[in-house]
Amino acid sequence: MLIRFNEDPLLDILSIKKAREEAGMALLTPAKARLESAGIPFDVHVRTGNPAEVIIDLSREYHCDLIVMGTRGMGTIKNLLLGSVASKVIHLTEKPLLLVK
């Protein structure tokens, strides 16, 4: 069965992209509030794709001196099956990486 949401498939793709960006921004709201209240300057970016590759691409695009990221996100079992994002970033980046537990 084929369900058409819109006659123009490009509009559907753009709608999905917009919804993802809005959801990403909503998830970042608590972190943004904490940084703002502490007076810490920051930039917000919402991207889609392979997480490790997106992190590497952003670090290159913005000429970052250091990548800081957490070590736990998916849980022990999934990390064994899929490999962790942190592990992939370690292997893909030439930049210093600070992992926070």
N, CA, C and O atoms as a GROMACS GRO file, in nm:
protein
  404
    1MET      N    1   0.084  -0.116   0.000
    1MET     CA    2   0.000   0.000   0.000
    1MET      C    3   0.089   0.124   0.000
    1MET      O    4   0.186   0.130   0.076
    2LEU      N    5   0.059   0.220  -0.082
    2LEU     CA    6   0.133   0.345  -0.093
    2LEU      C    7   0.045   0.459  -0.042
    2LEU      O    8  -0.068   0.477  -0.088
    3ILE      N    9   0.099   0.533   0.052
    3ILE     CA   10   0.027   0.649   0.106
    3ILE      C   11   0.102   0.773   0.062
    3ILE      O   12   0.221   0.787   0.089
    4ARG      N   13   0.034   0.862  -0.004
    4ARG     CA   14   0.096   0.987  -0.049
    4ARG      C   15   0.053   1.099   0.045
    4ARG      O   16  -0.067   1.124   0.063
    5PHE      N   17   0.150   1.165   0.103
    5PHE     CA   18   0.121   1.276   0.191
    5PHE      C   19   0.112   1.407   0.115
    5PHE      O   20   0.044   1.501   0.157
    6ASN      N   21   0.180   1.413   0.005
    6ASN     CA   22   0.187   1.536  -0.071
    6ASN      C   23   0.216   1.499  -0.215
    6ASN      O   24   0.285   1.400  -0.240
    7GLU      N   25   0.166   1.574  -0.308
    7GLU     CA   26   0.191   1.546  -0.449
    7GLU      C   27   0.337   1.568  -0.485
    7GLU      O   28   0.388   1.505  -0.578
    8ASP      N   29   0.405   1.656  -0.415
    8ASP     CA   30   0.545   1.686  -0.442
    8ASP      C   31   0.632   1.617  -0.336
    8ASP      O   32   0.634   1.661  -0.221
    9PRO      N   33   0.705   1.510  -0.374
    9PRO     CA   34   0.787   1.438  -0.275
    9PRO      C   35   0.892   1.526  -0.207
    9PRO      O   36   0.929   1.502  -0.092
   10LEU      N   37   0.940   1.629  -0.279
   10LEU     CA   38   1.038   1.719  -0.219
   10LEU      C   39   0.980   1.792  -0.099
   10LEU      O   40   1.050   1.815  -0.001
   11LEU      N   41   0.852   1.829  -0.106
   11LEU     CA   42   0.789   1.895   0.008
   11LEU      C   43   0.782   1.802   0.128
   11LEU      O   44   0.799   1.846   0.241
   12ASP      N   45   0.757   1.674   0.104
   12ASP     CA   46   0.757   1.578   0.214
   12ASP      C   47   0.895   1.568   0.278
   12ASP      O   48   0.906   1.564   0.401
   13ILE      N   49   0.999   1.565   0.197
   13ILE     CA   50   1.136   1.558   0.248
   13ILE      C   51   1.168   1.684   0.329
   13ILE      O   52   1.227   1.676   0.436
   14LEU      N   53   1.129   1.799   0.277
   14LEU     CA   54   1.153   1.924   0.349
   14LEU      C   55   1.075   1.929   0.479
   14LEU      O   56   1.125   1.981   0.579
   15SER      N   57   0.953   1.876   0.480
   15SER     CA   58   0.872   1.871   0.602
   15SER      C   59   0.938   1.782   0.707
   15SER      O   60   0.941   1.815   0.825
   16ILE      N   61   0.991   1.669   0.662
   16ILE     CA   62   1.060   1.578   0.754
   16ILE      C   63   1.185   1.644   0.810
   16ILE      O   64   1.212   1.636   0.930
   17LYS      N   65   1.261   1.710   0.723
   17LYS     CA   66   1.382   1.779   0.769
   17LYS      C   67   1.348   1.887   0.871
   17LYS      O   68   1.415   1.899   0.974
   18LYS      N   69   1.243   1.964   0.843
   18LYS     CA   70   1.202   2.070   0.936
   18LYS      C   71   1.159   2.011   1.070
   18LYS      O   72   1.194   2.064   1.175
   19ALA      N   73   1.084   1.901   1.067
   19ALA     CA   74   1.039   1.837   1.191
   19ALA      C   75   1.158   1.785   1.271
   19ALA      O   76   1.159   1.796   1.394
   20ARG      N   77   1.258   1.730   1.204
   20ARG     CA   78   1.378   1.682   1.274
   20ARG      C   79   1.453   1.798   1.339
   20ARG      O   80   1.498   1.787   1.453
   21GLU      N   81   1.466   1.908   1.265
   21GLU     CA   82   1.536   2.025   1.321
   21GLU      C   83   1.461   2.080   1.442
   21GLU      O   84   1.523   2.116   1.542
   22GLU      N   85   1.329   2.088   1.433
   22GLU     CA   86   1.249   2.138   1.546
   22GLU      C   87   1.262   2.046   1.667
   22GLU      O   88   1.273   2.093   1.780
   23ALA      N   89   1.259   1.914   1.643
   23ALA     CA   90   1.272   1.819   1.753
   23ALA      C   91   1.411   1.829   1.817
   23ALA      O   92   1.424   1.823   1.939
   24GLY      N   93   1.512   1.845   1.734
   24GLY     CA   94   1.649   1.860   1.786
   24GLY      C   95   1.664   1.985   1.870
   24GLY      O   96   1.725   1.982   1.977
   25MET      N   97   1.607   2.095   1.823
   25MET     CA   98   1.614   2.219   1.900
   25MET      C   99   1.539   2.206   2.032
   25MET      O  100   1.583   2.258   2.134
   26ALA      N  101   1.426   2.137   2.030
   26ALA     CA  102   1.350   2.116   2.154
   26ALA      C  103   1.432   2.035   2.254
   26ALA      O  104   1.428   2.064   2.374
   27LEU      N  105   1.504   1.935   2.207
   27LEU     CA  106   1.587   1.855   2.297
   27LEU      C  107   1.701   1.936   2.358
   27LEU      O  108   1.746   1.907   2.468
   28LEU      N  109   1.746   2.037   2.286
   28LEU     CA  110   1.858   2.119   2.334
   28LEU      C  111   1.814   2.230   2.429
   28LEU      O  112   1.899   2.296   2.490
   29THR      N  113   1.686   2.253   2.443
   29THR     CA  114   1.635   2.364   2.524
   29THR      C  115   1.690   2.364   2.667
   29THR      O  116   1.735   2.469   2.713
   30PRO      N  117   1.689   2.251   2.741
   30PRO     CA  118   1.743   2.256   2.878
   30PRO      C  119   1.892   2.290   2.883
   30PRO      O  120   1.935   2.365   2.971
   31ALA      N  121   1.970   2.236   2.790
   31ALA     CA  122   2.114   2.265   2.788
   31ALA      C  123   2.138   2.412   2.755
   31ALA      O  124   2.224   2.477   2.815
   32LYS      N  125   2.061   2.464   2.659
   32LYS     CA  126   2.074   2.606   2.623
   32LYS      C  127   2.043   2.695   2.744
   32LYS      O  128   2.113   2.793   2.769
   33ALA      N  129   1.939   2.661   2.818
   33ALA     CA  130   1.900   2.741   2.935
   33ALA      C  131   2.011   2.742   3.040
   33ALA      O  132   2.040   2.846   3.100
   34ARG      N  133   2.073   2.627   3.062
   34ARG     CA  134   2.181   2.619   3.162
   34ARG      C  135   2.301   2.701   3.119
   34ARG      O  136   2.361   2.772   3.200
   35LEU      N  137   2.337   2.692   2.991
   35LEU     CA  138   2.451   2.769   2.942
   35LEU      C  139   2.423   2.919   2.947
   35LEU      O  140   2.510   2.997   2.987
   36GLU      N  141   2.304   2.958   2.908
   36GLU     CA  142   2.267   3.100   2.912
   36GLU      C  143   2.270   3.153   3.055
   36GLU      O  144   2.321   3.262   3.079
   37SER      N  145   2.215   3.076   3.149
   37SER     CA  146   2.211   3.123   3.288
   37SER      C  147   2.351   3.132   3.349
   37SER      O  148   2.375   3.211   3.441
   38ALA      N  149   2.444   3.051   3.298
   38ALA     CA  150   2.583   3.056   3.346
   38ALA      C  151   2.666   3.159   3.271
   38ALA      O  152   2.782   3.182   3.304
   39GLY      N  153   2.607   3.221   3.169
   39GLY     CA  154   2.680   3.322   3.092
   39GLY      C  155   2.786   3.263   3.000
   39GLY      O  156   2.882   3.331   2.965
   40ILE      N  157   2.768   3.138   2.962
   40ILE     CA  158   2.866   3.071   2.876
   40ILE      C  159   2.822   3.086   2.730
   40ILE      O  160   2.711   3.047   2.694
   41PRO      N  161   2.910   3.142   2.646
   41PRO     CA  162   2.873   3.156   2.505
   41PRO      C  163   2.869   3.019   2.435
   41PRO      O  164   2.948   2.931   2.468
   42PHE      N  165   2.779   3.003   2.341
   42PHE     CA  166   2.766   2.875   2.270
   42PHE      C  167   2.697   2.896   2.137
   42PHE      O  168   2.632   2.998   2.113
   43ASP      N  169   2.712   2.798   2.051
   43ASP     CA  170   2.641   2.791   1.924
   43ASP      C  171   2.562   2.661   1.924
   43ASP      O  172   2.605   2.563   1.984
   44VAL      N  173   2.447   2.661   1.858
   44VAL     CA  174   2.363   2.542   1.851
   44VAL      C  175   2.358   2.494   1.706
   44VAL      O  176   2.337   2.573   1.614
   45HIS      N  177   2.378   2.364   1.688
   45HIS     CA  178   2.371   2.304   1.555
   45HIS      C  179   2.290   2.176   1.564
   45HIS      O  180   2.312   2.093   1.652
   46VAL      N  181   2.197   2.161   1.472
   46VAL     CA  182   2.120   2.036   1.463
   46VAL      C  183   2.147   1.978   1.326
   46VAL      O  184   2.116   2.041   1.224
   47ARG      N  185   2.204   1.860   1.323
   47ARG     CA  186   2.237   1.793   1.197
   47ARG      C  187   2.186   1.650   1.203
   47ARG      O  188   2.165   1.594   1.311
   48THR      N  189   2.168   1.590   1.087
   48THR     CA  190   2.130   1.450   1.080
   48THR      C  191   2.240   1.373   1.008
   48THR      O  192   2.318   1.430   0.932
   49GLY      N  193   2.244   1.244   1.032
   49GLY     CA  194   2.343   1.158   0.968
   49GLY      C  195   2.409   1.068   1.069
   49GLY      O  196   2.364   1.056   1.183
   50ASN      N  197   2.516   1.005   1.027
   50ASN     CA  198   2.595   0.920   1.116
   50ASN      C  199   2.655   1.009   1.224
   50ASN      O  200   2.730   1.102   1.192
   51PRO      N  201   2.623   0.984   1.353
   51PRO     CA  202   2.667   1.076   1.459
   51PRO      C  203   2.818   1.102   1.461
   51PRO      O  204   2.860   1.217   1.472
   52ALA      N  205   2.898   0.998   1.449
   52ALA     CA  206   3.044   1.017   1.453
   52ALA      C  207   3.090   1.103   1.336
   52ALA      O  208   3.172   1.193   1.354
   53GLU      N  209   3.040   1.076   1.219
   53GLU     CA  210   3.080   1.153   1.101
   53GLU      C  211   3.033   1.298   1.110
   53GLU      O  212   3.105   1.389   1.068
   54VAL      N  213   2.913   1.320   1.164
   54VAL     CA  214   2.862   1.456   1.179
   54VAL      C  215   2.948   1.534   1.279
   54VAL      O  216   2.979   1.650   1.256
   55ILE      N  217   2.987   1.470   1.389
   55ILE     CA  218   3.074   1.534   1.488
   55ILE      C  219   3.206   1.573   1.425
   55ILE      O  220   3.255   1.684   1.445
   56ILE      N  221   3.266   1.482   1.350
   56ILE     CA  222   3.393   1.509   1.284
   56ILE      C  223   3.378   1.623   1.184
   56ILE      O  224   3.462   1.713   1.179
   57ASP      N  225   3.272   1.618   1.102
   57ASP     CA  226   3.251   1.722   1.002
   57ASP      C  227   3.234   1.860   1.066
   57ASP      O  228   3.292   1.958   1.020
   58LEU      N  229   3.155   1.866   1.175
   58LEU     CA  230   3.137   1.995   1.245
   58LEU      C  231   3.268   2.045   1.305
   58LEU      O  232   3.296   2.164   1.301
   59SER      N  233   3.347   1.954   1.361
   59SER     CA  234   3.474   1.995   1.422
   59SER      C  235   3.568   2.053   1.316
   59SER      O  236   3.644   2.146   1.344
   60ARG      N  237   3.563   1.999   1.196
   60ARG     CA  238   3.646   2.052   1.087
   60ARG      C  239   3.589   2.183   1.034
   60ARG      O  240   3.662   2.279   1.011
   61GLU      N  241   3.458   2.187   1.015
   61GLU     CA  242   3.392   2.306   0.961
   61GLU      C  243   3.415   2.428   1.049
   61GLU      O  244   3.434   2.539   0.998
   62TYR      N  245   3.413   2.409   1.181
   62TYR     CA  246   3.429   2.520   1.275
   62TYR      C  247   3.570   2.530   1.333
   62TYR      O  248   3.593   2.605   1.427
   63HIS      N  249   3.664   2.454   1.276
   63HIS     CA  250   3.805   2.458   1.317
   63HIS      C  251   3.820   2.444   1.469
   63HIS      O  252   3.891   2.521   1.532
   64CYS      N  253   3.753   2.344   1.524
   64CYS     CA  254   3.758   2.321   1.669
   64CYS      C  255   3.896   2.272   1.710
   64CYS      O  256   3.960   2.196   1.637
   65ASP      N  257   3.940   2.315   1.826
   65ASP     CA  258   4.068   2.271   1.880
   65ASP      C  259   4.053   2.143   1.961
   65ASP      O  260   4.150   2.070   1.981
   66LEU      N  261   3.931   2.115   2.009
   66LEU     CA  262   3.906   2.002   2.097
   66LEU      C  263   3.762   1.956   2.081
   66LEU      O  264   3.670   2.038   2.068
   67ILE      N  265   3.742   1.826   2.081
   67ILE     CA  266   3.608   1.768   2.080
   67ILE      C  267   3.582   1.714   2.220
   67ILE      O  268   3.662   1.637   2.272
   68VAL      N  269   3.471   1.753   2.281
   68VAL     CA  270   3.432   1.704   2.413
   68VAL      C  271   3.301   1.631   2.397
   68VAL      O  272   3.205   1.684   2.341
   69MET      N  273   3.296   1.506   2.447
   69MET     CA  274   3.172   1.429   2.436
   69MET      C  275   3.161   1.326   2.547
   69MET      O  276   3.261   1.289   2.609
   70GLY      N  277   3.039   1.282   2.572
   70GLY     CA  278   3.013   1.179   2.673
   70GLY      C  279   3.048   1.041   2.620
   70GLY      O  280   3.058   1.020   2.499
   71THR      N  281   3.065   0.948   2.711
   71THR     CA  282   3.102   0.812   2.671
   71THR      C  283   2.984   0.716   2.671
   71THR      O  284   2.994   0.605   2.619
   72ARG      N  285   2.873   0.758   2.729
   72ARG     CA  286   2.760   0.666   2.737
   72ARG      C  287   2.638   0.730   2.676
   72ARG      O  288   2.601   0.843   2.708
   73GLY      N  289   2.574   0.654   2.586
   73GLY     CA  290   2.454   0.705   2.524
   73GLY      C  291   2.355   0.595   2.497
   73GLY      O  292   2.235   0.613   2.517
   74MET      N  293   2.403   0.480   2.451
   74MET     CA  294   2.311   0.375   2.409
   74MET      C  295   2.304   0.258   2.506
   74MET      O  296   2.212   0.177   2.498
   75GLY      N  297   2.396   0.248   2.597
   75GLY     CA  298   2.394   0.138   2.691
   75GLY      C  299   2.494   0.029   2.653
   75GLY      O  300   2.540   0.024   2.538
   76THR      N  301   2.528  -0.055   2.747
   76THR     CA  302   2.633  -0.154   2.730
   76THR      C  303   2.605  -0.253   2.618
   76THR      O  304   2.692  -0.278   2.535
   77ILE      N  305   2.486  -0.309   2.615
   77ILE     CA  306   2.455  -0.411   2.515
   77ILE      C  307   2.462  -0.353   2.374
   77ILE      O  308   2.524  -0.413   2.286
   78LYS      N  309   2.400  -0.239   2.351
   78LYS     CA  310   2.403  -0.179   2.218
   78LYS      C  311   2.544  -0.140   2.179
   78LYS      O  312   2.581  -0.152   2.062
   79ASN      N  313   2.626  -0.092   2.274
   79ASN     CA  314   2.764  -0.057   2.243
   79ASN      C  315   2.840  -0.179   2.194
   79ASN      O  316   2.922  -0.168   2.102
   80LEU      N  317   2.815  -0.294   2.253
   80LEU     CA  318   2.883  -0.416   2.209
   80LEU      C  319   2.841  -0.453   2.068
   80LEU      O  320   2.924  -0.498   1.989
   81LEU      N  321   2.714  -0.435   2.036
   81LEU     CA  322   2.665  -0.474   1.904
   81LEU      C  323   2.697  -0.372   1.796
   81LEU      O  324   2.734  -0.410   1.685
   82LEU      N  325   2.685  -0.244   1.827
   82LEU     CA  326   2.697  -0.140   1.726
   82LEU      C  327   2.827  -0.063   1.732
   82LEU      O  328   2.866   0.001   1.634
   83GLY      N  329   2.895  -0.066   1.844
   83GLY     CA  330   3.011   0.020   1.864
   83GLY      C  331   2.965   0.157   1.908
   83GLY      O  332   2.859   0.204   1.864
   84SER      N  333   3.041   0.221   1.992
   84SER     CA  334   2.998   0.351   2.045
   84SER      C  335   3.038   0.464   1.952
   84SER      O  336   3.134   0.453   1.876
   85VAL      N  337   2.964   0.572   1.960
   85VAL     CA  338   2.997   0.691   1.882
   85VAL      C  339   3.134   0.743   1.924
   85VAL      O  340   3.215   0.781   1.839
   86ALA      N  341   3.160   0.744   2.054
   86ALA     CA  342   3.290   0.792   2.103
   86ALA      C  343   3.404   0.710   2.044
   86ALA      O  344   3.506   0.766   2.003
   87SER      N  345   3.387   0.581   2.039
   87SER     CA  346   3.490   0.495   1.981
   87SER      C  347   3.514   0.527   1.834
   87SER      O  348   3.628   0.529   1.788
   88LYS      N  349   3.407   0.551   1.761
   88LYS     CA  350   3.421   0.585   1.619
   88LYS      C  351   3.489   0.720   1.601
   88LYS      O  352   3.572   0.736   1.512
   89VAL      N  353   3.453   0.817   1.686
   89VAL     CA  354   3.516   0.949   1.676
   89VAL      C  355   3.664   0.939   1.706
   89VAL      O  356   3.745   1.002   1.639
   90ILE      N  357   3.701   0.859   1.806
   90ILE     CA  358   3.842   0.840   1.840
   90ILE      C  359   3.920   0.794   1.717
   90ILE      O  360   4.031   0.842   1.692
   91HIS      N  361   3.862   0.703   1.642
   91HIS     CA  362   3.932   0.647   1.526
   91HIS      C  363   3.927   0.737   1.403
   91HIS      O  364   4.012   0.725   1.315
   92LEU      N  365   3.828   0.826   1.395
   92LEU     CA  366   3.813   0.909   1.275
   92LEU      C  367   3.877   1.047   1.284
   92LEU      O  368   3.906   1.108   1.182
   93THR      N  369   3.898   1.097   1.406
   93THR     CA  370   3.945   1.235   1.418
   93THR      C  371   4.095   1.244   1.436
   93THR      O  372   4.159   1.154   1.491
   94GLU      N  373   4.148   1.355   1.388
   94GLU     CA  374   4.289   1.388   1.412
   94GLU      C  375   4.301   1.490   1.525
   94GLU      O  376   4.411   1.527   1.566
   95LYS      N  377   4.186   1.534   1.576
   95LYS     CA  378   4.182   1.637   1.680
   95LYS      C  379   4.185   1.574   1.820
   95LYS      O  380   4.147   1.458   1.836
   96PRO      N  381   4.230   1.649   1.920
   96PRO     CA  382   4.223   1.600   2.058
   96PRO      C  383   4.077   1.576   2.097
   96PRO      O  384   3.988   1.649   2.054
   97LEU      N  385   4.055   1.473   2.177
   97LEU     CA  386   3.921   1.434   2.217
   97LEU      C  387   3.917   1.416   2.368
   97LEU      O  388   3.996   1.340   2.423
   98LEU      N  389   3.824   1.485   2.435
   98LEU     CA  390   3.804   1.471   2.579
   98LEU      C  391   3.675   1.397   2.601
   98LEU      O  392   3.568   1.446   2.563
   99LEU      N  393   3.682   1.278   2.663
   99LEU     CA  394   3.564   1.199   2.690
   99LEU      C  395   3.524   1.218   2.836
   99LEU      O  396   3.607   1.208   2.926
  100VAL      N  397   3.395   1.244   2.858
  100VAL     CA  398   3.342   1.268   2.991
  100VAL      C  399   3.248   1.155   3.026
  100VAL      O  400   3.156   1.122   2.951
  101LYS      N  401   3.271   1.094   3.143
  101LYS     CA  402   3.186   0.982   3.185
  101LYS      C  403   3.069   1.033   3.264
  101LYS      O  404   2.985   0.955   3.309
   0.00000   0.00000   0.00000
